């Protein structure tokens, strides 16, 4: 009996050491309220660090990334099955069979962890909102919310009669929300806050407890990601400055710059012409990058960023063909614009070819902020224009 107890406690000592070792993979997580959650989830193989070893607990995550963590915890065997047996026709119209997250989507849908949007899209690149995060986590663990009105909490917003109300009720009643700050509906959730919810759910599962009993982390400064006032679930999501000293990926030190990872374009200078009313004036910014017209990021209107797809043989600038492959951007791809100390993220919604004299796309249509990437088309011609439309999904303060 004594030996059995020794082995029993020895196992937990090894597990504790393993968790510490995993936590040490994330130097930016040590000493934060998320250290325990990261250690546990990484020990389960559900959370990996970035290439530089950082866990980035105060950064946002998209729907595909969140689903990957949940499915890796709950249905790893089914993920492996769909990885080995890819489906010929994906569940959602915006997911390709070869996408890295396709097995997680199939396994998650099978396990009733997720549903798509009414237009049969999953929107994998869209950042995960607070209500989506809670719903995904609670559904994955088979919990249901209580009947009646919305339960009130100091740590998360709730609202009566909404699709997410019972799931937030469940999270509140089972103490799944960290006792720090307040998560707001419509805001995007950080990696740390989402992982902490999953850690608490795992604790309930492993201990057969009805309510997570702690411990709660020591009071500290936790960044909260909340929707902009008046956004009402739409428009730009305003994000607090990350506490990590590491700059967000695709952010720039420049005042105005654009990055398009799909095209391999990073930190490209954007310049508003000193003389936007003459052809020569408009062309001057193209010697050092791309140009800009109309509104600015965060202003709520049309933002035009224009660049060359071709130029004259004697023009030896590095930017004469910078937008030559802009047609390779796909719907749901991300475009990142740094402007005045903030990183604005846009999601591509539409690509269109128009006549050179067609200005209808630049008119104010009352639909809110719209980033338009503009170039002559086809390459080596000025007959038409290629336009890529993108809408804002988040903004992060860089300083």
N, C-alpha and C positions, 0 to 999 in steps of 0.2 A: 504493500500500500504506500509506504514511504517513497519507494522508488517511482511509483506511478505519479505521485504528487511532484517529485523532483522533475520528472520528464515533462509533466504538464506545465510547470512554471518555467522550465528551461525553454520550452517551445515559445512561450509568450515573450521571454527575454530575447530570443533570436528574432522573433517577429518585430519586437520593439526596435532592436538594433537595425533590422532591415529597413524599417520605416525611416529611421534617422538617416540611414545611408541614402535612401531615395530622396529625402528632403534636402540633403546636401548637394544634390544635383542642381538645385534651384537656389543659387545664392541670394536672389532677390525675394525669395519667399521666407527665408529664415527671419524669425522675429516678428512676422506679420500674423494677423488673426487667421490666416489660411494655411499655416505651416502644417497642421495636423491633417487637413483635408488633402493637400497636395501629397503628403507622405503616404497616406492610405491609398489614394487613387493611383499613384504611380506604382505602388507595390502590387497593385492589381493589373498593371499594364494598361490602364485606361487613360493615363495622362503622360505625355512625353514633353520634355522641354524643347525649346527652340535650338537651332544649331549652335548658338552661343552659350547654351546651358541654362538660360533664363526661363522661368516659368511664367513671368509677366502676369501676376495675379490681378493687377488693376487694369488690364486691357480687356477689350470687348472680344466676343467670339460670335461667329455666324452660326446659322442653323445647322449646317452640315457638320461643323466642328463639335457642336454641342451633342448632336445625335450620335456621333462617333463615340464620345465618352460614355453616354448612357448605354448604348448597345454593347459596347465592350464590357461593361459591368454586368448587364442583365442577360444578354443572349449571344455570348461570344461564339458558341458552336454554330448558331444559325448564320452569323456573320461569315464564319469560315465556309459554311456550306454555299452561301451565295457568292463568295469570292471564287470558289472552285467551280460553281455552276451558274455563271452569269445568265440573267434572264434576257431573252431576245428582245423584249419590248418593255422598257422602263415604266414604272407606275405613273410618273409625272412627265409632262410634256417638255419641261426644261432640264431634264436629266438625261445624259447620254449613258448608254450601257457600259462604256469604258471608264466612267468617272470614278475616281478613287473612293468616293463616298457611296457609290451605288449599292454595294453589299450592305452597308449600314442602313440605308433607306429601306431596302427590301426587308431586312430583318426587323427593323423598327416598326414598319407598317404591319407586318405579320403579327407582331406582338402588341398591336394597338397602342404603341407609344406615340404615334404621330398621325396627323391627317394633313392633307394639302390645303391649298386655297381653293375657292370656288371655281377658278378658271383652270383647274387641273395642273397647277404649278406647285412646286415645293419651295422655290426661291432659296436654294442652298446658300447663296452668298449674302443673304440679308442678315443683318445683325439680329441677335436674339433679344426680344423684349422681355421685360420682367414677367408679364403675364404668360408669354409663351414658354419661358424657362420653367416657371412653377408648374404649368400644365404638363409639359413634357416629362418633367421629373416625377410628378405625382402619378400620372398615368402609367409610367414605366414600372412603378412599384405596386400597381394595382390598388391604389388608395382612391377612395371616393369622398367627395366633400359632403358635409352635413346639409340638411335641408334648411330652409328659412333664409333670412337676410344675410347680408355680408358681415362676417366677423370683423371686428375692428382690432387693429394692432398698431403699436407705436413704431413698428419696424417695416411695415409694408402697407401700401395703399390698397384699398379694396372698394368694390362698388356693387350695389344691388343689381340683380337681374341680368348679368352679363355671362357670356359663355365661359369666362374664366372664374366666376365667383365661387363655385363649389370647390375648385382646385386650390384657390387661395385660402378658402375656409379650412380645407384640410391641412394646408401648410401651417396656418396659424394655430389650429387646434393641436397639432402634433409638434409644435415648436421647431419647425424646420427653417425658420428665418433667423439669421444671426442677430443678436441683440446689439446692433450698432447701426446708427444712421437710419435712413428710411428709404426703401425702394419705391419708386414712383411708377405708376402705370404708364405705359408708352415709352419708358426709358429703356435703354439697352443695358443688359446685365454684364458685369465683369466676369472674367474667368474665375476669379477667387470666390465671388459670391455664389456663382452657379455650382462650383465644385463643393462649396461648403454645404449647400442643400443636399447634394448627392451623398456627401459623407454622412450627414445626419440620417438620411434614408437608409444607408448601409448599416449604420449603427442600430436603427430600429429593427432591421431585418435580422441582424446577427444576434441581437440581445432579446428578441421577441418582446420588446417594450412597446407600449402604446404611445409614449411621448418621449421625445429626446430629452434626456435629463442633464445634458451638459458634458463637460464644462463649457461655459461660455468664455470666449477669449477676453483678455484684459481690454479695458477701454482704450482705444487708440483712434487715430485718424484714419477713417476709411473713405475712399472716394466713392461718391454715389453718382450714378449715371442716370440722368433724368431728362424727360422730354422738355423741350423748350416751352415756356409759358404760351398758352394759346394754341399749341400744336394739335391738341385733341386727337392724338394718335396718328397724326400725319405730319408731313413736312420734315424739316431737319431735326435730328435728335442731338441735343446739346450734351456734350460729354465733358465731365470734369477732367482737369489735367492729371494724367497718370502720375503716381508717386514714384515709379521706377525712374532711375536716372537715364535709362535707355530711351532714346527717341523712338516714337512709333515708326514702324516700317513705312517707307515711302514718304515720310515727312522730310521737309527740306529746311536748310538754314536760310534759304533765300526768302525775300519778301513775297515773291509771286513765282510759283513754279508748278509744273504738272508732271505726274508720273503715270504711265500706262503699262503695268506689268505684262499684260497680254502681248504687247508689241515690243517688249524689251526696252521701253523708253523710260528713263528715270531722271528725275531732277532737271527737267527741261525748263529753261528760263521763259517766263511769260512777261511780255512788255506791252503796256498800253502806249500807242503811238502819241508822240508829242503833237503831231498834226494828223488827226484822224479824218480829215475832210478832203485830202488829196491822195491820188494813187501813190505818189512817191512817199508821202508821209506814212501811209499804211504799210508800205513794203519795208521801211527801215527796220522795224523790230525783227523781221525775218532773217536778218544778218546774224543775230545772236540767239535765236530760238524761235519762238512762235509769238504771234500778236494777240491782242485782246480788244474787244469792242463791247459796248453796251454795259450791262450791269456787272456787279462784282459778287463773289461768293458770299452767301449769307444775306444778300439783299432781297431775295425773293423774286427776282425777275429773270430775264433772258441774259445769259452769259455766253458770248461768242469767243472761242479760242481758235485762231486760224493759223494754218501753216502750209508750206509748199508740199506738193506731191511730185513736182518736177520744176525745172528752171532752165535758163539759157546755158549753153555750153561754157560760156566765159564766166559764169557765176561759180566761183570755187568755194563758196560758203559751206560749212559743215551741215547746214540745215536746209539745203535745197530740196531734199526728198524726205523730210522728217515725217510727213503724213502720207507717204506713198502707200503704206499698208494699213491705213486707218480702217479700211473695210474688213480687216481681220478681227476687229473687235466684235464680240458677240453679245447678244442680249444677256444681261445679268453680270457681265464683266464689270470690274471696278476701275474707276479712274480717280486718282488722288490729286487734289489741288491744295497746295500750301499758299495761304494768303494772309498777310498781316498777323503772323503769329498763331495761326490756327490751321489745322489739317482738315480739309473738307473731303469727304468721301462721296462719290457719285456712283450710281448704278445705271448701266446702259439699258435703255428701254426701247430704242428704235434706231434703225439705220435707213436712210433714204437717199436716192439720187434725184436731184431737181435741176430744172433749167437754170442757166446762169442768172437770168433776170427774175427768177421766182423768189420773192422776199417774204412770202406768207409765213414761213417758219420762224421768222425773227420778230413777228408782231406779238404784242402782249395779248395772250389768249385767256388770261385770268386763271391759269392752271398752276400758278406758283413757279418756283425756281426751276430753271431748265438750262443745263449746260449743253452747249452745242459745239461740237468739234467740226471744223469747216475746212475743206480743201477743194481745189480744182479737180475735175474728174472727166474722163478717165485719165490716168497718168499720161503726161506729155500732151495734154489737151486742156483747153479752157472752155469747152463747149458746155459742160455741166458742172454741178457742185455735189460733192459727197458730204452728207451731214450725219453725224452721230449724236443722238439725243440721250442725255443722262439726267437722272433726278437725284437730289441729295438724300442721303440716308444717315449721315452722322457728321458731327464736327467735334474735333478734339483741340482743346487749348494747349499750345506748346510752351507757353510761358506765362 
